Amino acid sequence: MSKETYDRKNEHIDIVLNEDVEFVENMTGFECVNIIHKSLPELDMSSINIETEFMGKKISAPFIISAVTGGTERAARINIRLAETAQKLNIPICLGSQRAMIEDKNLISSYDIRDHAGDVPIIGNIGIVQLKHYGPEQVIDAVERISADGIAVHINPEQEAIQHKGDVDFSGCLNVLEDLVKHAGKVHVMVKEVGHGIDYDTAKSLKRIGVEYLDVAGAGGTSWTKIEGIRRRLRGGHEIHGFDDWGIPTVVSLLMAKKAGWGMSVNGKHNHKHRLISSGGVRSGIDVSKSLLLGADYAGAALPILISKDPVRLISEWMEQFKIVMFLCGASNIDEFKSSDRYTISGWVNDWL
């Protein structure tokens, strides 16, 4: 791995842990989603089942530990800790970009968490620009080397535009991605943003080429534009202003993806071939609940789990909140809950729709 890539990985961790890297407050749109309380739920809360399926495996809750890091000794320690968390809770985990291990096979160990994660779904990760460079065969090989179940291809044009020496050639990406889908075999393919949201047109295009999982990763959580701006400043480069809060809010992006046919489609039917993931400012089990009511199949988060002293306890609390919301909506399982339509949308989110 190049020194540039190695330094960038460590700088990202330092900045995330020590700087303010989140969007402005109340940008996700979750505060505009109102859950309709059911005064008489007519069920026993202890009977509620929040289990579901992800990439062919049963998981204990519709929650994913989103992509964080990889490629350095420090990143390896973080990934092991998060893998152990995922294993204890029986939920999926997504790794950081595997670009480093493709460049340097000696770094595979910083991503190889299977022994720590048990049988939970593991999702590898590569940038779409790197996918263009390496090609599907090399990327699939990187997934198989760490016994992962799927690959998340992240799309990040804004991050690359702000990043020091970022790669901004995004031409031909859709064709390369379609080629990956055709050659993936048993490897599940996910596409995710990195915190600026997926628009309707992109969601339609990704569905058309056969992508199986879509993570909208909307604006409202961690801002990679802020992170890259801080890196520029630390490196003595000139700052580019005006983009810290750029993007599509998470709730808006979810609704755009739903309209495009992902997750719970607009006609109320489940689309099991095109699963939808909500992330970007998910900070509680209530946010998870709102995500699923809006059409998502799963919700994910990274930053709060990374910085938590007890991530198992944190996620467990979120799952308990999620179960309580289901109880207060009179739903005994996830399918009932997602089909209940027990929400309204108010405020500025409507201006986007």
SULNOR-V99736 format. One line per field, one symbol per residue. psi: psi as a letter, one per 20 degrees, with the letter a starting at -180 (. if undefined). A space follows every 10 residues. Layout:
BEGIN
psi = ???
END
This chain:
BEGIN
psi = qqhggggggh hgggghhiro jqrqqkihih iipppopohn hlrohiipoj qaqpljqpqi qlqporpfar irgghggghg ghghggghil qqpprrpjgg hhhoiijhhi injghhicjq pppapqqhhh ggghqgghgh hhghhjkrhr poopplhggh hhqokqojnj qjhhghghgg ghjhcipqpq pqrjjjqprg ggggghghjj phppohmrpi cpoiggghgg ggghjjrqqo rijhkprpqg gghghghghi jqcorhjjqp niinqppprn jojrhhhggh ghhiiqhrqr qfghhgiqhm hggghhgghg gghggggiik pirhggghih kmqqprbhhh hh.
END
